[in-house]
Amino acid sequence: MKLFSMRNLHLWHRWLGIALGVLVLLWFISGVVMLFVAYPKLTQEERIPRLETVAPEQVNITPHQVAMMLGREPDKLRLTMHQGRPIYHALYEDHWQSIWADHGESLHVTPDTIRASAQTFLPGLSINNIELIERDQWSISSSLHPHRPLHRVSFSNGDVLYLSSRTAEVVLDTSRSERAWNWLGSIIHWIYFTPLRFDHHEAWRQIVMWLSFPATAMSLMGIWLGIDRLRLRRRYKGGRMTPYRGWAKWHHVSGLLAGVLCLTWLFSGWLSMKPFDMFSGRKLSTEESQHWAGKPGYGPLPTLPAQIDSPEKIGEIEWIYFAGKPLLLGLAQHRTLMFNAHTGTRLAPLTTTALATQAAGLLPEAQVKTATLLTHGDRYYYGKRLEAVSLVIRIDLDDASATSYYVDLATTRIVASQDNSSRTYRWLFAALHRLDFAPLDNAEIPRWIVVILFSIGGVILTAAGMVMGWRRLTRV
């Protein structure tokens, strides 16, 4: 008997379906939920309006003094206001430290500090409970590591805020409905359970990878078998195109209609776990980041100017370097503004030539080929959920990997980078899994309709298979 005989394919398809049917069914349902309810996070749209306006005239401590207190210059330095007082937040050795900018003392985060910050973020709501945690189901993101442990503040209406034990800032917010829907959405879809995801990341990755791979094989076998049993010319008795009846007919027909897209969803989901390191997104290396900033190894950060020439409310100021020169970034409600670090005057976006010149040394022996202004992004730099993308310059290099950098004109920051591997990953994952391709990539509602319709087909396909599998098991 041949390994890949039609008989064996039927057996493999049947038993894989019995083993994985419930999980695949939940993947289809949870994928639809995720279209409308994302995993909890604190967005800039939620955070920025709640920031107090920075008051430079109240700042008496310089960034250099902050560096002296910490023992060296911090990796990142921000200035905000807290309860009417200016405060520095310095990222130092993978954790944040906060120092009052008016008198220079370290911030001592107490329950009263947390209560006041939480109440300012959600005024008018009563607090039920405050507790210190390392992490829970909603706060497992690695981006929160520098703030741990976290203060979890529960409100009477079911909202929960997570505040940094280092800076007393709100770093995550969730609502009761958001958490409830996520149990049927992201948690099931990603198998995102806290002990597995947080404590055993590699084990979690392997589990997801080796559940989605056999599911992909099961789907491929089903498509092959379905086509084999389909008759368009010499039809079955009664003019039927399928030999099946009842649940088997539903399984066959829905598989023919939705099977290919189900296969691509399962296959791209498997690829999302980066099996065998075949493809992945591209991240800036430490050397690239250091070259872009050109940060000198000597000299303190400049003192905050007495006035910031801004037409808008600035809720946060950050010190950055570009090409060896310090700059200030001011976080306003709808955009980020750039200022001269010494005078506080507003700066115009840098020229394409200046950005391209700095990019020339990002990779050894690579030269800049082109620098292109993108007003609405491109196929590799684009927004989700119809969000606008920043005005960027795409800088293409002539290296073997055809590396490209996307530079935000408003901040001089490299907001994305791509090479041949990451571009392939974009099409194999984002295009296949999220349907991020023309004409659906910039038409959210039509894309939702397509995803929902095919998901319904996937639910019917899987549910019918589960009924058939149950009947087969009960006959054993």
C-alpha positions as a Markdown table, in Angstrom:
| # | Residue | x | y | z |
|---|---|---|---|---|
| 1 | Met | 0.0 | 0.0 | 0.0 |
| 2 | Lys | 1.5 | 3.3 | -1.0 |
| 3 | Leu | 2.0 | 6.0 | 1.7 |
| 4 | Phe | 0.2 | 8.6 | -0.4 |
| 5 | Ser | -2.6 | 6.5 | -1.8 |
| 6 | Met | -6.1 | 8.0 | -1.8 |
| 7 | Arg | -7.0 | 5.6 | 1.0 |
| 8 | Asn | -4.2 | 6.7 | 3.2 |
| 9 | Leu | -5.0 | 10.4 | 2.4 |
| 10 | His | -8.5 | 9.8 | 3.6 |
| 11 | Leu | -7.3 | 8.2 | 6.8 |
| 12 | Trp | -4.8 | 11.0 | 7.5 |
| 13 | His | -7.4 | 13.7 | 6.7 |
| 14 | Arg | -10.0 | 12.0 | 8.9 |
| 15 | Trp | -7.8 | 11.5 | 12.0 |
| 16 | Leu | -6.1 | 14.9 | 11.8 |
| 17 | Gly | -9.6 | 16.4 | 11.6 |
| 18 | Ile | -10.7 | 14.5 | 14.7 |
| 19 | Ala | -7.6 | 15.7 | 16.6 |
| 20 | Leu | -7.5 | 19.3 | 15.4 |
| 21 | Gly | -11.1 | 20.1 | 14.4 |
| 22 | Val | -12.0 | 22.0 | 17.5 |
| 23 | Leu | -8.9 | 24.1 | 17.4 |
| 24 | Val | -9.3 | 25.0 | 13.7 |
| 25 | Leu | -13.0 | 25.9 | 14.3 |
| 26 | Leu | -11.9 | 28.2 | 17.1 |
| 27 | Trp | -9.3 | 29.8 | 14.9 |
| 28 | Phe | -11.9 | 30.7 | 12.4 |
| 29 | Ile | -14.3 | 32.2 | 15.0 |
| 30 | Ser | -11.5 | 34.0 | 16.9 |
| 31 | Gly | -10.1 | 35.5 | 13.7 |
| 32 | Val | -13.4 | 37.2 | 13.0 |
| 33 | Val | -13.5 | 38.6 | 16.6 |
| 34 | Met | -10.0 | 40.0 | 16.2 |
| 35 | Leu | -11.2 | 42.0 | 13.2 |
| 36 | Phe | -13.1 | 44.2 | 15.6 |
| 37 | Val | -11.5 | 43.8 | 19.1 |
| 38 | Ala | -7.7 | 44.0 | 19.3 |
| 39 | Tyr | -5.6 | 42.7 | 22.2 |
| 40 | Pro | -5.5 | 45.3 | 25.0 |
| 41 | Lys | -2.9 | 48.1 | 24.7 |
| 42 | Leu | -2.5 | 51.7 | 25.5 |
| 43 | Thr | -2.7 | 53.7 | 22.3 |
| 44 | Gln | -1.2 | 57.1 | 21.7 |
| 45 | Glu | -4.8 | 58.4 | 21.0 |
| 46 | Glu | -5.7 | 57.4 | 24.6 |
| 47 | Arg | -2.5 | 58.5 | 26.3 |
| 48 | Ile | -1.7 | 61.9 | 24.7 |
| 49 | Pro | -4.9 | 63.8 | 25.6 |
| 50 | Arg | -4.4 | 62.9 | 29.2 |
| 51 | Leu | -0.9 | 64.3 | 29.5 |
| 52 | Glu | -0.4 | 67.6 | 31.3 |
| 53 | Thr | 1.2 | 70.4 | 29.3 |
| 54 | Val | 5.0 | 70.5 | 29.9 |
| 55 | Ala | 6.1 | 73.6 | 31.8 |
| 56 | Pro | 9.8 | 74.2 | 30.9 |
| 57 | Glu | 10.0 | 77.2 | 33.3 |
| 58 | Gln | 9.5 | 74.8 | 36.3 |
| 59 | Val | 12.5 | 72.7 | 35.3 |
| 60 | Asn | 15.6 | 73.3 | 37.6 |
| 61 | Ile | 17.5 | 70.1 | 37.1 |
| 62 | Thr | 19.4 | 69.5 | 33.9 |
| 63 | Pro | 19.8 | 66.3 | 31.9 |
| 64 | His | 23.5 | 66.3 | 32.9 |
| 65 | Gln | 22.5 | 66.3 | 36.6 |
| 66 | Val | 20.2 | 63.4 | 35.9 |
| 67 | Ala | 23.1 | 61.5 | 34.3 |
| 68 | Met | 25.3 | 62.2 | 37.3 |
| 69 | Met | 22.6 | 60.8 | 39.6 |
| 70 | Leu | 22.3 | 57.7 | 37.6 |
| 71 | Gly | 26.0 | 57.2 | 37.1 |
| 72 | Arg | 25.9 | 57.6 | 33.3 |
| 73 | Glu | 23.8 | 59.2 | 30.6 |
| 74 | Pro | 20.5 | 57.3 | 30.2 |
| 75 | Asp | 19.7 | 55.3 | 27.1 |
| 76 | Lys | 16.5 | 57.3 | 26.7 |
| 77 | Leu | 15.3 | 60.5 | 28.5 |
| 78 | Arg | 11.8 | 61.9 | 28.6 |
| 79 | Leu | 10.2 | 64.8 | 30.4 |
| 80 | Thr | 6.5 | 64.9 | 31.4 |
| 81 | Met | 4.4 | 66.5 | 34.1 |
| 82 | His | 3.0 | 64.6 | 37.2 |
| 83 | Gln | 0.5 | 66.3 | 39.5 |
| 84 | Gly | 1.6 | 69.7 | 38.2 |
| 85 | Arg | 5.3 | 69.0 | 38.7 |
| 86 | Pro | 7.9 | 68.3 | 35.9 |
| 87 | Ile | 9.5 | 64.9 | 36.1 |
| 88 | Tyr | 12.3 | 63.1 | 34.1 |
| 89 | His | 11.8 | 59.5 | 33.1 |
| 90 | Ala | 15.2 | 57.9 | 32.3 |
| 91 | Leu | 15.6 | 54.4 | 30.7 |
| 92 | Tyr | 18.7 | 52.9 | 32.3 |
| 93 | Glu | 19.8 | 49.3 | 32.2 |
| 94 | Asp | 16.4 | 48.0 | 30.9 |
| 95 | His | 14.3 | 49.7 | 33.5 |
| 96 | Trp | 12.9 | 53.2 | 34.0 |
| 97 | Gln | 13.9 | 55.6 | 36.8 |
| 98 | Ser | 12.1 | 58.8 | 37.5 |
| 99 | Ile | 13.6 | 62.0 | 39.0 |
| 100 | Trp | 11.7 | 65.2 | 39.8 |
| 101 | Ala | 12.9 | 67.9 | 37.5 |
| 102 | Asp | 12.2 | 70.8 | 39.9 |
| 103 | His | 14.1 | 69.5 | 43.0 |
| 104 | Gly | 16.1 | 66.5 | 41.9 |
| 105 | Glu | 14.7 | 63.8 | 44.2 |
| 106 | Ser | 13.9 | 60.3 | 42.9 |
| 107 | Leu | 10.2 | 59.5 | 42.6 |
| 108 | His | 9.0 | 57.3 | 45.3 |
| 109 | Val | 6.0 | 55.4 | 44.0 |
| 110 | Thr | 3.5 | 54.8 | 46.7 |
| 111 | Pro | -0.2 | 53.6 | 46.7 |
| 112 | Asp | -1.2 | 57.3 | 47.0 |
| 113 | Thr | 0.9 | 58.1 | 43.9 |
| 114 | Ile | -0.7 | 55.3 | 42.0 |
| 115 | Arg | -4.2 | 56.2 | 43.1 |
| 116 | Ala | -3.7 | 59.8 | 42.0 |
| 117 | Ser | -2.3 | 58.9 | 38.6 |
| 118 | Ala | -5.1 | 56.4 | 38.0 |
| 119 | Gln | -7.8 | 58.9 | 39.1 |
| 120 | Thr | -6.3 | 61.5 | 36.8 |
| 121 | Phe | -6.4 | 59.1 | 33.8 |
| 122 | Leu | -10.1 | 58.1 | 34.5 |
| 123 | Pro | -11.7 | 60.9 | 36.5 |
| 124 | Gly | -15.1 | 60.4 | 38.0 |
| 125 | Leu | -14.8 | 56.7 | 38.4 |
| 126 | Ser | -14.3 | 55.0 | 41.8 |
| 127 | Ile | -11.4 | 52.7 | 42.4 |
| 128 | Asn | -12.2 | 49.3 | 43.8 |
| 129 | Asn | -8.8 | 47.8 | 44.3 |
| 130 | Ile | -5.1 | 48.4 | 43.8 |
| 131 | Glu | -2.6 | 45.5 | 43.8 |
| 132 | Leu | 1.1 | 45.0 | 42.8 |
| 133 | Ile | 1.6 | 42.3 | 40.3 |
| 134 | Glu | 4.5 | 41.0 | 38.1 |
| 135 | Arg | 2.1 | 40.2 | 35.2 |
| 136 | Asp | -1.3 | 38.8 | 34.4 |
| 137 | Gln | -3.2 | 37.7 | 31.3 |
| 138 | Trp | -3.3 | 41.2 | 29.8 |
| 139 | Ser | 0.1 | 42.5 | 30.8 |
| 140 | Ile | 2.5 | 39.9 | 29.4 |
| 141 | Ser | 3.9 | 42.1 | 26.6 |
| 142 | Ser | 7.7 | 42.5 | 26.6 |
| 143 | Ser | 7.3 | 46.2 | 26.1 |
| 144 | Leu | 6.2 | 46.4 | 29.7 |
| 145 | His | 9.3 | 44.7 | 31.2 |
| 146 | Pro | 11.1 | 48.0 | 32.0 |
| 147 | His | 8.1 | 49.1 | 34.1 |
| 148 | Arg | 7.6 | 45.9 | 36.2 |
| 149 | Pro | 6.3 | 45.2 | 38.7 |
| 150 | Leu | 3.0 | 46.8 | 37.7 |
| 151 | His | 0.2 | 48.3 | 39.8 |
| 152 | Arg | -3.1 | 46.9 | 38.7 |
| 153 | Val | -5.9 | 49.4 | 39.5 |
| 154 | Ser | -9.5 | 48.1 | 39.2 |
| 155 | Phe | -12.4 | 50.5 | 38.8 |
| 156 | Ser | -16.1 | 50.1 | 39.6 |
| 157 | Asn | -17.2 | 50.0 | 36.0 |
| 158 | Gly | -14.9 | 47.1 | 35.1 |
| 159 | Asp | -12.0 | 49.1 | 33.6 |
| 160 | Val | -8.5 | 48.1 | 34.7 |
| 161 | Leu | -5.4 | 50.3 | 34.5 |
| 162 | Tyr | -1.8 | 49.1 | 34.8 |
| 163 | Leu | 0.7 | 51.6 | 36.1 |
| 164 | Ser | 4.4 | 51.5 | 36.2 |
| 165 | Ser | 6.0 | 50.9 | 39.6 |
| 166 | Arg | 9.0 | 52.9 | 38.2 |
| 167 | Thr | 7.3 | 56.0 | 36.8 |
| 168 | Ala | 3.7 | 55.9 | 38.1 |
| 169 | Glu | 2.6 | 56.3 | 34.5 |
| 170 | Val | -0.4 | 54.4 | 33.0 |
| 171 | Val | 1.1 | 51.9 | 30.6 |
| 172 | Leu | -1.9 | 49.7 | 29.8 |
| 173 | Asp | -5.7 | 50.0 | 29.9 |
| 174 | Thr | -8.4 | 47.4 | 29.5 |
| 175 | Ser | -12.2 | 47.4 | 29.7 |
| 176 | Arg | -14.5 | 44.6 | 30.8 |
| 177 | Ser | -15.9 | 44.1 | 27.3 |
| 178 | Glu | -12.5 | 44.2 | 25.8 |
| 179 | Arg | -11.3 | 41.4 | 28.1 |
| 180 | Ala | -14.4 | 39.3 | 27.6 |
| 181 | Trp | -14.1 | 39.4 | 23.8 |
| 182 | Asn | -10.4 | 38.7 | 23.8 |
| 183 | Trp | -11.1 | 35.3 | 25.5 |
| 184 | Leu | -13.0 | 34.5 | 22.2 |
| 185 | Gly | -10.5 | 36.4 | 20.1 |
| 186 | Ser | -6.7 | 36.9 | 20.5 |
| 187 | Ile | -6.2 | 34.5 | 23.5 |
| 188 | Ile | -7.7 | 31.5 | 21.6 |
| 189 | His | -6.2 | 32.5 | 18.3 |
| 190 | Trp | -2.7 | 32.9 | 19.6 |
| 191 | Ile | -3.0 | 30.3 | 22.4 |
| 192 | Tyr | -2.0 | 33.2 | 24.5 |
| 193 | Phe | -2.2 | 31.8 | 28.0 |
| 194 | Thr | -0.1 | 33.6 | 30.6 |
| 195 | Pro | 2.0 | 30.7 | 32.1 |
| 196 | Leu | 2.9 | 29.3 | 28.7 |
| 197 | Arg | 3.4 | 32.6 | 26.8 |
| 198 | Phe | 5.3 | 34.4 | 29.5 |
| 199 | Asp | 7.3 | 31.7 | 31.3 |
| 200 | His | 7.9 | 29.3 | 28.4 |
| 201 | His | 8.1 | 31.5 | 25.3 |
| 202 | Glu | 10.0 | 29.0 | 23.1 |
| 203 | Ala | 7.7 | 26.1 | 24.2 |
| 204 | Trp | 4.7 | 28.3 | 23.3 |
| 205 | Arg | 6.2 | 29.0 | 19.9 |
| 206 | Gln | 6.8 | 25.4 | 19.2 |
| 207 | Ile | 3.3 | 24.4 | 20.3 |
| 208 | Val | 1.6 | 26.9 | 18.0 |
| 209 | Met | 4.0 | 26.0 | 15.2 |
| 210 | Trp | 3.4 | 22.3 | 15.4 |
| 211 | Leu | -0.3 | 22.6 | 15.7 |
| 212 | Ser | -0.7 | 24.9 | 12.7 |
| 213 | Phe | 1.6 | 22.7 | 10.5 |
| 214 | Pro | -0.5 | 19.5 | 10.7 |
| 215 | Ala | -3.6 | 21.6 | 10.3 |
| 216 | Thr | -2.1 | 22.9 | 7.1 |
| 217 | Ala | -1.4 | 19.4 | 5.9 |
| 218 | Met | -4.9 | 18.3 | 6.8 |
| 219 | Ser | -6.3 | 21.2 | 4.8 |
| 220 | Leu | -4.1 | 20.4 | 1.8 |
| 221 | Met | -5.2 | 16.8 | 1.8 |
| 222 | Gly | -8.8 | 17.8 | 2.1 |
| 223 | Ile | -8.6 | 20.1 | -1.0 |
| 224 | Trp | -6.9 | 17.2 | -3.0 |
| 225 | Leu | -9.6 | 14.7 | -1.9 |
| 226 | Gly | -12.4 | 17.2 | -2.6 |
| 227 | Ile | -11.2 | 17.9 | -6.1 |
| 228 | Asp | -10.8 | 14.2 | -6.7 |
| 229 | Arg | -14.4 | 13.5 | -5.7 |
| 230 | Leu | -15.8 | 16.4 | -7.7 |
| 231 | Arg | -17.6 | 15.6 | -11.0 |
| 232 | Leu | -18.5 | 18.5 | -13.2 |
| 233 | Arg | -19.1 | 16.5 | -16.5 |
| 234 | Arg | -19.8 | 12.8 | -15.7 |
| 235 | Arg | -21.9 | 13.6 | -12.7 |
| 236 | Tyr | -23.1 | 11.2 | -10.0 |
| 237 | Lys | -26.6 | 9.8 | -9.9 |
| 238 | Gly | -29.3 | 12.4 | -10.0 |
| 239 | Gly | -26.9 | 15.0 | -11.6 |
| 240 | Arg | -25.1 | 15.6 | -8.4 |
| 241 | Met | -21.5 | 16.9 | -8.5 |
| 242 | Thr | -20.7 | 15.3 | -5.1 |
| 243 | Pro | -21.2 | 11.7 | -4.0 |
| 244 | Tyr | -22.0 | 12.8 | -0.5 |
| 245 | Arg | -25.1 | 13.6 | 1.4 |
| 246 | Gly | -25.9 | 15.3 | 4.7 |
| 247 | Trp | -23.0 | 16.6 | 6.8 |
| 248 | Ala | -20.5 | 15.0 | 4.4 |
| 249 | Lys | -22.0 | 17.0 | 1.5 |
| 250 | Trp | -21.7 | 20.2 | 3.5 |
| 251 | His | -18.1 | 19.4 | 4.3 |
| 252 | His | -17.3 | 18.6 | 0.6 |
| 253 | Val | -19.0 | 21.7 | -0.9 |
| 254 | Ser | -17.8 | 24.2 | 1.8 |
| 255 | Gly | -14.3 | 22.8 | 1.4 |
| 256 | Leu | -14.4 | 23.4 | -2.4 |
| 257 | Leu | -15.6 | 27.0 | -1.9 |
| 258 | Ala | -13.5 | 28.0 | 1.1 |
| 259 | Gly | -10.7 | 25.4 | 1.2 |
| 260 | Val | -8.0 | 27.3 | -0.6 |
| 261 | Leu | -8.3 | 30.4 | 1.6 |
| 262 | Cys | -8.5 | 28.2 | 4.7 |
| 263 | Leu | -5.3 | 26.6 | 3.5 |
| 264 | Thr | -3.5 | 29.9 | 3.1 |
| 265 | Trp | -4.7 | 31.1 | 6.5 |
| 266 | Leu | -3.3 | 28.0 | 8.2 |
| 267 | Phe | -0.1 | 28.0 | 6.2 |
| 268 | Ser | 0.6 | 31.7 | 6.9 |
| 269 | Gly | -0.3 | 31.2 | 10.6 |
| 270 | Trp | 2.4 | 28.6 | 10.7 |
| 271 | Leu | 4.9 | 30.9 | 9.0 |
| 272 | Ser | 4.1 | 33.6 | 11.6 |
| 273 | Met | 6.1 | 31.5 | 14.1 |
| 274 | Lys | 9.2 | 31.8 | 11.9 |
| 275 | Pro | 9.8 | 28.0 | 11.4 |
| 276 | Phe | 13.4 | 27.2 | 10.8 |
| 277 | Asp | 14.2 | 30.9 | 10.6 |
| 278 | Met | 13.2 | 30.9 | 6.9 |
| 279 | Phe | 11.6 | 34.3 | 6.8 |
| 280 | Ser | 11.1 | 37.1 | 9.3 |
| 281 | Gly | 10.6 | 40.8 | 9.7 |
| 282 | Arg | 13.6 | 43.1 | 9.7 |
| 283 | Lys | 14.8 | 45.0 | 12.8 |
| 284 | Leu | 17.5 | 47.6 | 13.1 |
| 285 | Ser | 20.8 | 46.3 | 14.6 |
| 286 | Thr | 22.5 | 48.1 | 17.4 |
| 287 | Glu | 25.2 | 49.2 | 15.0 |
| 288 | Glu | 22.6 | 50.7 | 12.6 |
| 289 | Ser | 20.9 | 52.6 | 15.5 |
| 290 | Gln | 24.1 | 53.9 | 16.8 |
| 291 | His | 25.3 | 55.1 | 13.4 |
| 292 | Trp | 22.0 | 56.8 | 12.6 |
| 293 | Ala | 22.0 | 58.7 | 15.9 |
| 294 | Gly | 25.7 | 59.4 | 15.7 |
| 295 | Lys | 25.6 | 60.0 | 19.4 |
| 296 | Pro | 29.0 | 61.3 | 20.7 |
| 297 | Gly | 30.6 | 59.4 | 23.5 |
| 298 | Tyr | 31.3 | 62.7 | 25.4 |
| 299 | Gly | 29.4 | 65.8 | 26.5 |
| 300 | Pro | 26.1 | 66.0 | 28.3 |
| 301 | Leu | 22.7 | 66.3 | 26.8 |
| 302 | Pro | 21.7 | 70.0 | 26.4 |
| 303 | Thr | 19.7 | 71.7 | 29.1 |
| 304 | Leu | 16.0 | 72.2 | 28.3 |
| 305 | Pro | 15.4 | 75.6 | 26.8 |
| 306 | Ala | 13.3 | 78.0 | 28.9 |
| 307 | Gln | 10.7 | 78.2 | 26.2 |
| 308 | Ile | 9.5 | 75.8 | 23.6 |
| 309 | Asp | 8.2 | 77.4 | 20.4 |
| 310 | Ser | 5.1 | 75.3 | 19.9 |
| 311 | Pro | 1.7 | 76.3 | 18.5 |
| 312 | Glu | 0.2 | 73.2 | 20.3 |
| 313 | Lys | 0.1 | 71.7 | 23.7 |
| 314 | Ile | 3.2 | 69.6 | 24.3 |
| 315 | Gly | 2.6 | 66.7 | 26.7 |
| 316 | Glu | 6.0 | 65.0 | 26.6 |
| 317 | Ile | 9.5 | 66.0 | 25.5 |
| 318 | Glu | 12.2 | 63.5 | 24.5 |
| 319 | Trp | 15.9 | 64.1 | 23.8 |
| 320 | Ile | 17.2 | 62.3 | 20.7 |
| 321 | Tyr | 20.3 | 62.4 | 18.5 |
| 322 | Phe | 20.5 | 62.5 | 14.7 |
| 323 | Ala | 23.9 | 62.5 | 12.9 |
| 324 | Gly | 25.6 | 63.5 | 16.2 |
| 325 | Lys | 23.3 | 66.5 | 16.9 |
| 326 | Pro | 20.8 | 66.6 | 19.8 |
| 327 | Leu | 17.2 | 67.3 | 19.0 |
| 328 | Leu | 14.0 | 67.7 | 21.0 |
| 329 | Leu | 10.8 | 65.8 | 20.1 |
| 330 | Gly | 7.6 | 67.3 | 21.5 |
| 331 | Leu | 4.6 | 65.0 | 21.7 |
| 332 | Ala | 1.4 | 66.9 | 20.7 |
| 333 | Gln | -2.1 | 65.4 | 20.4 |
| 334 | His | -2.1 | 64.8 | 16.7 |
| 335 | Arg | 1.6 | 64.8 | 15.7 |
| 336 | Thr | 5.2 | 65.0 | 16.9 |
| 337 | Leu | 7.1 | 68.3 | 16.6 |
| 338 | Met | 10.8 | 68.7 | 16.4 |
| 339 | Phe | 12.8 | 71.5 | 18.1 |
| 340 | Asn | 16.3 | 72.8 | 18.4 |
| 341 | Ala | 17.7 | 71.3 | 21.6 |
| 342 | His | 19.5 | 74.5 | 22.6 |
| 343 | Thr | 17.0 | 77.3 | 21.7 |
| 344 | Gly | 13.6 | 75.5 | 21.7 |
| 345 | Thr | 12.7 | 76.9 | 18.2 |
| 346 | Arg | 10.6 | 74.8 | 15.9 |
| 347 | Leu | 12.6 | 72.9 | 13.2 |
| 348 | Ala | 11.5 | 72.2 | 9.7 |
| 349 | Pro | 11.8 | 68.5 | 8.5 |
| 350 | Leu | 15.3 | 67.6 | 7.4 |
| 351 | Thr | 16.1 | 67.4 | 3.7 |
| 352 | Thr | 16.2 | 64.2 | 1.7 |
| 353 | Thr | 19.9 | 64.9 | 1.0 |
| 354 | Ala | 20.7 | 65.1 | 4.8 |
| 355 | Leu | 18.8 | 61.8 | 5.5 |
| 356 | Ala | 20.4 | 60.0 | 2.5 |
| 357 | Thr | 23.9 | 61.2 | 3.5 |
| 358 | Gln | 23.5 | 59.7 | 7.0 |
| 359 | Ala | 22.0 | 56.5 | 5.6 |
| 360 | Ala | 25.1 | 55.9 | 3.4 |
| 361 | Gly | 27.0 | 54.5 | 6.4 |
| 362 | Leu | 24.3 | 52.2 | 7.8 |
| 363 | Leu | 25.6 | 49.1 | 6.1 |
| 364 | Pro | 29.2 | 48.3 | 5.3 |
| 365 | Glu | 30.1 | 48.9 | 1.7 |
| 366 | Ala | 26.5 | 49.7 | 0.7 |
| 367 | Gln | 25.6 | 52.9 | -1.1 |
| 368 | Val | 22.4 | 54.8 | -1.4 |
| 369 | Lys | 20.6 | 54.1 | -4.7 |
| 370 | Thr | 17.5 | 56.3 | -4.3 |
| 371 | Ala | 15.6 | 58.4 | -1.8 |
| 372 | Thr | 11.9 | 58.7 | -2.4 |
| 373 | Leu | 9.3 | 60.8 | -0.6 |
| 374 | Leu | 6.2 | 58.7 | 0.2 |
| 375 | Thr | 3.1 | 60.6 | 1.2 |
| 376 | His | 0.9 | 57.5 | 1.8 |
| 377 | Gly | 3.4 | 54.7 | 2.3 |
| 378 | Asp | 3.9 | 51.8 | 0.0 |
| 379 | Arg | 3.3 | 48.0 | 0.0 |
| 380 | Tyr | 5.8 | 47.5 | 2.8 |
| 381 | Tyr | 5.0 | 50.6 | 5.0 |
| 382 | Tyr | 1.3 | 51.0 | 5.6 |
| 383 | Gly | -1.3 | 51.5 | 8.3 |
| 384 | Lys | -3.8 | 49.1 | 9.8 |
| 385 | Arg | -7.5 | 49.8 | 10.3 |
| 386 | Leu | -7.4 | 52.7 | 7.9 |
| 387 | Glu | -5.0 | 54.6 | 10.2 |
| 388 | Ala | -2.9 | 57.3 | 8.5 |
| 389 | Val | 0.8 | 56.7 | 8.1 |
| 390 | Ser | 3.5 | 59.3 | 8.6 |
| 391 | Leu | 5.2 | 61.2 | 5.8 |
| 392 | Val | 8.4 | 59.2 | 5.2 |
| 393 | Ile | 11.5 | 59.1 | 3.0 |
| 394 | Arg | 12.3 | 55.6 | 1.7 |
| 395 | Ile | 16.0 | 55.2 | 1.3 |
| 396 | Asp | 17.1 | 52.2 | -0.9 |
| 397 | Leu | 20.6 | 50.8 | -0.6 |
| 398 | Asp | 22.4 | 48.7 | -3.2 |
| 399 | Asp | 23.5 | 45.8 | -0.9 |
| 400 | Ala | 22.8 | 42.2 | -1.8 |
| 401 | Ser | 19.6 | 42.1 | 0.4 |
| 402 | Ala | 18.2 | 45.3 | -1.3 |
| 403 | Thr | 17.7 | 46.9 | 2.1 |
| 404 | Ser | 15.4 | 49.9 | 2.4 |
| 405 | Tyr | 14.9 | 52.3 | 5.3 |
| 406 | Tyr | 11.7 | 54.3 | 6.0 |
| 407 | Val | 12.5 | 57.6 | 7.8 |
| 408 | Asp | 9.8 | 59.7 | 9.5 |
| 409 | Leu | 10.3 | 63.3 | 8.4 |
| 410 | Ala | 8.7 | 64.7 | 11.5 |
| 411 | Thr | 11.1 | 62.9 | 13.9 |
| 412 | Thr | 14.2 | 61.8 | 11.8 |
| 413 | Arg | 13.5 | 58.3 | 13.2 |
| 414 | Ile | 13.8 | 55.1 | 11.1 |
| 415 | Val | 10.3 | 53.7 | 11.6 |
| 416 | Ala | 10.7 | 50.6 | 9.5 |
| 417 | Ser | 13.3 | 48.7 | 7.4 |
| 418 | Gln | 12.9 | 46.0 | 4.9 |
| 419 | Asp | 15.1 | 43.6 | 3.0 |
| 420 | Asn | 14.4 | 40.7 | 0.6 |
| 421 | Ser | 13.6 | 38.3 | 3.4 |
| 422 | Ser | 11.2 | 40.6 | 5.2 |
| 423 | Arg | 9.5 | 41.5 | 1.9 |
| 424 | Thr | 8.9 | 37.8 | 1.2 |
| 425 | Tyr | 7.6 | 37.4 | 4.8 |
| 426 | Arg | 5.2 | 40.3 | 4.2 |
| 427 | Trp | 3.6 | 38.6 | 1.3 |
| 428 | Leu | 3.6 | 35.1 | 2.8 |
| 429 | Phe | 2.2 | 36.2 | 6.1 |
| 430 | Ala | 0.5 | 39.6 | 6.0 |
| 431 | Ala | -0.9 | 39.2 | 2.4 |
| 432 | Leu | -2.1 | 35.6 | 3.0 |
| 433 | His | -3.2 | 35.9 | 6.6 |
| 434 | Arg | -4.7 | 39.4 | 6.7 |
| 435 | Leu | -5.5 | 39.8 | 3.0 |
| 436 | Asp | -3.3 | 42.9 | 2.9 |
| 437 | Phe | -3.1 | 43.1 | -0.8 |
| 438 | Ala | -4.7 | 45.2 | -3.5 |
| 439 | Pro | -7.6 | 46.0 | -3.8 |
| 440 | Leu | -8.4 | 45.0 | -0.2 |
| 441 | Asp | -5.4 | 46.6 | 1.6 |
| 442 | Asn | -6.9 | 50.1 | 1.6 |
| 443 | Ala | -10.6 | 49.1 | 1.7 |
| 444 | Glu | -11.2 | 47.9 | 5.2 |
| 445 | Ile | -14.9 | 47.2 | 5.0 |
| 446 | Pro | -14.7 | 45.1 | 1.8 |
| 447 | Arg | -11.8 | 43.2 | 3.4 |
| 448 | Trp | -13.9 | 42.5 | 6.5 |
| 449 | Ile | -16.7 | 41.2 | 4.4 |
| 450 | Val | -14.4 | 38.8 | 2.5 |
| 451 | Val | -12.8 | 37.6 | 5.7 |
| 452 | Ile | -16.2 | 37.0 | 7.4 |
| 453 | Leu | -17.7 | 35.2 | 4.4 |
| 454 | Phe | -14.8 | 32.8 | 4.1 |
| 455 | Ser | -14.7 | 32.4 | 7.9 |
| 456 | Ile | -18.3 | 31.3 | 7.8 |
| 457 | Gly | -17.3 | 28.8 | 5.1 |
| 458 | Gly | -14.5 | 27.6 | 7.3 |
| 459 | Val | -16.9 | 27.2 | 10.3 |
| 460 | Ile | -19.3 | 25.2 | 8.2 |
| 461 | Leu | -16.4 | 23.1 | 6.8 |
| 462 | Thr | -14.9 | 22.4 | 10.2 |
| 463 | Ala | -18.2 | 21.9 | 12.1 |
| 464 | Ala | -19.4 | 19.4 | 9.4 |
| 465 | Gly | -16.1 | 17.6 | 9.7 |
| 466 | Met | -16.4 | 17.4 | 13.5 |
| 467 | Val | -19.8 | 15.9 | 13.3 |
| 468 | Met | -18.5 | 13.3 | 10.9 |
| 469 | Gly | -15.5 | 12.6 | 13.1 |
| 470 | Trp | -17.7 | 12.2 | 16.2 |
| 471 | Arg | -19.9 | 9.8 | 14.4 |
| 472 | Arg | -16.8 | 7.8 | 13.3 |
| 473 | Leu | -15.5 | 7.8 | 16.9 |
| 474 | Thr | -18.8 | 6.6 | 18.4 |
| 475 | Arg | -18.8 | 3.7 | 16.0 |
| 476 | Val | -15.3 | 2.5 | 17.2 |
